[in-house]
Amino acid sequence: MRMNVWLFLLPGICYAAQTIAAQADNLTALVRDRTAIERVYYNHRLGQKPPFDQATPPSLLERLVQEDRRKEAALRQVYGVVITPALLEAEVQRINTTTRAPDMLAEIKAALGNDPARFAQAFAKPFLVERLLRDKFDNDDALHTPQRREAERVREKLLTSAATNDAVPTLLAILKASHSNEVSETTWQLRSRPAETNAPAPDELEIKQRFGPNARLLSSPQRAERDHYFEDLPAELQRVLRVQLRQPGDVSAVIETPGGFLLYLAREKTATALSVTCLSLPKRSYEQWLSEQTQEAK
C-alpha cells in the first residue's frame, strides 16, 4: 500500500522538480541577457568608469532581473493583467518604430544573438511591465483616496472662507496652514510665447521622461527664472482654469495628475498674467507600494 502511494506521488514530485529546474534555467538565461544589454550601455558611457564587472556585478544584475519578475507578478496578481504574446509583440514594434537610438538598439539585438525571442523577453518585456504597472498604480483610486480626500477637505475650507468675502491673504494662509511644504506659487503669462523661447525647459523634459511625451508641467515646485506661459498647459486644463479662476480668490477643482492632486487658488489676474498658489499633494509612492507587494509575496 505504501509503495502504491509513492508511485502515485512520484509524477507530481517529478513535475515540481522539473518546474523548479526550468525556472532556474530561465533566471540564468535572463541574467545572461541582462548582462549583455548592460554591457552595451556601459560601452556607450563616456569618461572615467570602473571595470564593467565592478560597476555592474553579477549580484546586481540578478537583483534587477528578480525585480522585473516581481513587477510582472504584481501586475498579474493585483490588477489581473497578463503579458500575452500579442502585447509583447506590440511592445517590440513600438520600440522598433519609436527608438531615437537605432544604432544602439541594433547593438543590443546583436548582443542577444539577433534572437527575437531573447530581445522580447530580456529587453522589451521589462519596459512593457513597468509602463503597464505604473499606469495601473497611478489610476488606482482606492490607493490614492486619502490624498484626494485631503485635497477636497482643503478646497471645502477655502470655499467656505471665500463665501464670507475673506481677503486673498486669508485664503492663502488657510492653504499654507497644514501643507506649507506642498504649496508653490506660479505666474502664467496669458500672452503667446515669443518664438525664441519655444524650447522646453529642463524641468519640463524631466516630466516628459517620467510620465511620457504627452505630459505637461502643471506647476513648478519653485518659482523659476524663466517665464511660464498659460498656453503650455494641456488644453483641457486651460479650459478648466479659464472658467474657474476668473478673479483673485477663486478656487479650482481638485485636479488629478499621474503624480498627485493639485488645487489652485488665484492670487492676482490681469489682462496679461495669472498668478496662482498651488497645493500639490503627492500620491502614494510607487516604490513603497511595490516594496509592500514584494514583501507580501514572500
C-alpha positions as CSV (number, residue, x, y, z in Angstrom):
1,M,0.0,0.0,0.0
2,R,2.8,2.4,0.9
3,M,4.5,1.6,-2.4
4,N,1.4,2.5,-4.3
5,V,1.2,5.9,-2.5
6,W,4.8,6.7,-3.5
7,L,4.0,5.7,-7.1
8,F,1.0,8.0,-7.0
9,L,3.0,10.9,-5.7
10,L,6.1,10.4,-7.9
11,P,4.7,12.1,-11.0
12,G,3.8,15.2,-9.1
13,I,7.2,15.3,-7.4
14,C,9.0,15.0,-10.7
15,Y,6.8,17.7,-12.2
16,A,7.6,20.1,-9.4
17,A,11.3,19.4,-9.7
18,Q,11.2,20.0,-13.4
19,T,9.4,23.3,-12.9
20,I,12.0,24.5,-10.3
21,A,14.8,23.5,-12.7
22,A,13.1,25.3,-15.6
23,Q,12.6,28.5,-13.5
24,A,16.3,28.4,-12.5
25,D,17.4,27.9,-16.1
26,N,15.1,30.8,-17.2
27,L,16.6,33.1,-14.5
28,T,20.1,32.2,-15.6
29,A,19.2,33.0,-19.2
30,L,17.6,36.3,-18.3
31,V,20.6,37.3,-16.1
32,R,22.9,36.4,-19.0
33,D,20.9,38.5,-21.4
34,R,20.6,41.4,-19.0
35,T,24.4,41.3,-18.6
36,A,24.8,41.6,-22.4
37,I,22.3,44.6,-22.5
38,E,24.0,46.4,-19.7
39,R,27.4,45.9,-21.3
40,V,26.2,47.7,-24.4
41,Y,25.1,50.6,-22.2
42,Y,28.4,50.5,-20.4
43,N,30.4,50.7,-23.6
44,H,28.5,53.9,-24.6
45,R,29.2,55.7,-21.3
46,L,31.8,58.4,-21.7
47,G,34.5,59.5,-19.3
48,Q,36.2,57.7,-16.5
49,K,34.5,54.5,-15.4
50,P,35.4,51.4,-13.3
51,P,35.6,48.0,-15.0
52,F,32.3,46.6,-16.1
53,D,32.3,43.7,-13.5
54,Q,32.9,46.3,-10.8
55,A,30.3,48.8,-12.0
56,T,27.7,46.1,-12.6
57,P,28.4,43.0,-10.5
58,P,26.5,39.7,-11.1
59,S,24.6,40.1,-7.8
60,L,23.2,43.5,-9.1
61,L,22.2,42.0,-12.4
62,E,20.4,39.1,-10.8
63,R,18.6,41.5,-8.4
64,L,17.4,43.7,-11.4
65,V,16.1,40.6,-13.1
66,Q,14.3,39.5,-9.9
67,E,12.8,42.9,-9.6
68,D,11.4,42.7,-13.1
69,R,9.8,39.4,-12.2
70,R,8.3,40.7,-9.1
71,K,6.8,43.6,-11.0
72,E,5.3,41.2,-13.5
73,A,3.9,39.2,-10.6
74,A,2.3,42.3,-9.0
75,L,0.8,43.3,-12.4
76,R,-0.8,39.9,-12.7
77,Q,-1.8,39.4,-9.0
78,V,-3.0,42.9,-8.1
79,Y,-4.5,44.0,-11.4
80,G,-5.1,40.8,-13.3
81,V,-3.0,41.8,-16.3
82,V,-1.1,39.0,-18.1
83,I,1.6,39.8,-20.6
84,T,0.4,37.9,-23.6
85,P,2.5,37.3,-26.8
86,A,0.3,39.9,-28.6
87,L,1.1,42.6,-26.0
88,L,4.8,41.7,-26.1
89,E,4.9,41.8,-29.9
90,A,3.2,45.2,-29.9
91,E,5.8,46.5,-27.5
92,V,8.7,45.2,-29.7
93,Q,7.1,47.1,-32.6
94,R,6.7,50.2,-30.5
95,I,10.4,50.1,-29.6
96,N,11.5,49.5,-33.2
97,T,9.5,52.3,-34.6
98,T,10.0,55.0,-31.9
99,T,13.6,54.5,-30.9
100,R,15.8,57.6,-31.0
101,A,19.0,55.4,-30.9
102,P,18.7,52.9,-33.7
103,D,22.4,52.1,-33.8
104,M,22.5,51.3,-30.0
105,L,19.3,49.2,-30.4
106,A,21.0,47.3,-33.2
107,E,24.0,46.6,-30.9
108,I,21.6,45.3,-28.2
109,K,19.9,43.0,-30.6
110,A,23.3,41.8,-31.8
111,A,24.4,41.2,-28.2
112,L,21.4,39.0,-27.8
113,G,22.3,36.9,-30.8
114,N,19.8,38.7,-33.0
115,D,17.2,36.4,-31.4
116,P,13.7,38.0,-31.5
117,A,12.6,35.9,-28.5
118,R,15.5,36.8,-26.3
119,F,15.1,40.5,-27.3
120,A,11.4,40.4,-26.5
121,Q,11.9,38.7,-23.1
122,A,15.0,40.4,-21.9
123,F,14.7,43.9,-23.3
124,A,11.1,44.7,-24.4
125,K,9.2,42.9,-21.6
126,P,10.6,44.9,-18.6
127,F,9.7,48.2,-20.4
128,L,6.2,46.9,-21.0
129,V,5.6,45.6,-17.5
130,E,6.9,48.8,-15.9
131,R,4.7,51.0,-18.1
132,L,1.5,49.0,-17.5
133,L,2.1,48.6,-13.8
134,R,2.8,52.3,-13.3
135,D,-0.3,53.2,-15.3
136,K,-2.5,50.9,-13.2
137,F,-0.9,52.3,-10.0
138,D,-1.3,55.9,-11.0
139,N,-5.0,55.3,-11.8
140,D,-5.9,53.1,-8.8
141,D,-8.5,55.2,-7.0
142,A,-8.5,53.0,-3.9
143,L,-4.8,53.6,-3.3
144,H,-5.0,57.3,-3.6
145,T,-8.3,58.1,-1.9
146,P,-6.7,59.6,1.3
147,Q,-4.8,62.2,-0.7
148,R,-7.8,63.1,-2.8
149,R,-10.0,63.4,0.3
150,E,-7.4,65.7,1.9
151,A,-7.3,68.0,-1.2
152,E,-11.1,68.1,-1.2
153,R,-11.1,68.9,2.5
154,V,-8.8,71.9,1.9
155,R,-10.9,73.0,-1.0
156,E,-14.1,73.0,1.0
157,K,-12.4,75.1,3.7
158,L,-11.3,77.6,1.1
159,L,-14.7,77.8,-0.5
160,T,-16.4,78.3,2.9
161,S,-14.0,81.1,3.8
162,A,-14.3,82.7,0.3
163,A,-18.1,82.7,0.8
164,T,-17.7,85.1,3.7
165,N,-15.7,87.5,1.5
166,D,-12.4,86.8,3.2
167,A,-9.5,88.5,1.5
168,V,-6.9,86.6,-0.6
169,P,-4.2,86.7,2.1
170,T,-6.6,84.9,4.5
171,L,-7.2,82.2,1.8
172,L,-3.5,81.9,1.2
173,A,-3.0,81.4,5.0
174,I,-5.5,78.6,5.0
175,L,-3.9,76.9,2.0
176,K,-0.5,77.0,3.6
177,A,-1.6,76.2,7.2
178,S,-1.2,72.5,7.2
179,H,0.7,71.9,3.9
180,S,3.4,74.5,3.7
181,N,5.9,72.2,2.1
182,E,3.4,71.3,-0.7
183,V,2.5,74.8,-1.7
184,S,4.1,76.6,-4.6
185,E,3.5,79.9,-6.5
186,T,3.4,80.4,-10.2
187,T,2.6,83.3,-12.6
188,W,1.5,82.3,-16.0
189,Q,1.8,84.8,-18.9
190,L,-1.5,84.9,-20.8
191,R,0.1,86.3,-23.9
192,S,1.5,84.0,-26.6
193,R,5.1,82.7,-26.1
194,P,7.7,84.6,-28.1
195,A,9.1,82.4,-30.9
196,E,12.6,82.4,-29.5
197,T,11.5,80.8,-26.2
198,N,9.9,77.8,-27.7
199,A,12.5,75.4,-26.4
200,P,11.2,73.3,-23.4
201,A,12.8,73.9,-20.0
202,P,14.8,71.2,-18.2
203,D,12.1,70.6,-15.7
204,E,9.6,70.0,-18.5
205,L,11.9,67.5,-20.1
206,E,12.1,65.6,-16.8
207,I,8.4,65.4,-16.5
208,K,8.1,64.1,-20.1
209,Q,10.7,61.4,-19.4
210,R,8.9,60.3,-16.3
211,F,5.2,60.4,-17.5
212,G,5.5,60.2,-21.3
213,P,5.8,62.5,-24.3
214,N,2.3,64.0,-23.8
215,A,2.8,65.0,-20.2
216,R,3.0,68.7,-19.4
217,L,4.4,70.6,-16.4
218,L,1.4,71.8,-14.4
219,S,3.2,73.6,-11.6
220,S,6.8,74.2,-10.7
221,P,7.9,73.4,-7.1
222,Q,9.8,76.7,-7.0
223,R,9.4,80.0,-8.8
224,A,11.6,79.5,-11.9
225,E,13.7,82.2,-13.5
226,R,12.1,81.8,-16.9
227,D,8.5,82.8,-17.8
228,H,5.6,80.4,-17.6
229,Y,3.0,80.5,-20.3
230,F,-0.6,79.6,-19.9
231,E,-0.7,78.1,-23.4
232,D,1.9,75.5,-22.4
233,L,-0.7,73.8,-20.1
234,P,-2.8,70.9,-21.6
235,A,-5.8,72.2,-23.5
236,E,-8.3,70.6,-21.1
237,L,-6.6,72.2,-18.0
238,Q,-6.6,75.5,-19.8
239,R,-10.3,75.3,-20.3
240,V,-10.9,74.4,-16.6
241,L,-8.8,77.1,-15.2
242,R,-10.1,79.8,-17.5
243,V,-13.6,79.0,-16.2
244,Q,-12.7,78.5,-12.5
245,L,-10.0,81.2,-11.9
246,R,-11.7,84.3,-13.2
247,Q,-10.6,86.7,-10.4
248,P,-8.5,86.8,-7.2
249,G,-9.8,84.4,-4.6
250,D,-11.3,81.9,-7.0
251,V,-10.5,78.2,-6.2
252,S,-10.2,75.5,-8.8
253,A,-11.5,71.9,-8.6
254,V,-9.1,69.2,-7.4
255,I,-7.1,68.2,-10.4
256,E,-5.6,64.7,-10.6
257,T,-2.2,64.2,-12.3
258,P,-0.1,61.0,-12.6
259,G,1.9,62.1,-9.6
260,G,-0.7,63.7,-7.3
261,F,-3.6,66.1,-6.8
262,L,-3.4,69.8,-7.5
263,L,-5.6,72.6,-6.1
264,Y,-5.2,76.2,-7.4
265,L,-6.0,79.5,-5.8
266,A,-6.0,82.6,-7.9
267,R,-3.9,85.4,-6.3
268,E,-3.9,88.0,-9.0
269,K,-5.3,88.2,-12.5
270,T,-4.7,90.9,-15.1
271,A,-5.2,91.0,-18.9
272,T,-1.7,89.6,-19.4
273,A,-0.9,87.4,-16.4
274,L,-2.5,84.9,-13.9
275,S,-0.8,84.4,-10.6
276,V,-1.7,81.3,-8.6
277,T,-0.8,79.4,-5.5
278,C,-0.9,75.7,-5.9
279,L,-1.4,72.9,-3.3
280,S,0.2,69.7,-4.7
281,L,-0.4,66.6,-2.7
282,P,1.7,63.7,-4.0
283,K,0.1,60.3,-4.4
284,R,1.3,57.3,-2.6
285,S,4.9,56.3,-3.5
286,Y,5.1,53.8,-6.3
287,E,8.4,52.5,-5.0
288,Q,7.0,52.0,-1.4
289,W,3.8,50.3,-2.7
290,L,5.9,48.0,-4.9
291,S,8.1,47.1,-2.0
292,E,5.0,46.2,0.0
293,Q,3.7,43.9,-2.8
294,T,7.1,42.2,-2.8
295,Q,7.1,41.6,0.9
296,E,3.5,40.2,0.8
297,A,4.5,37.8,-2.0
298,K,7.3,36.3,0.2
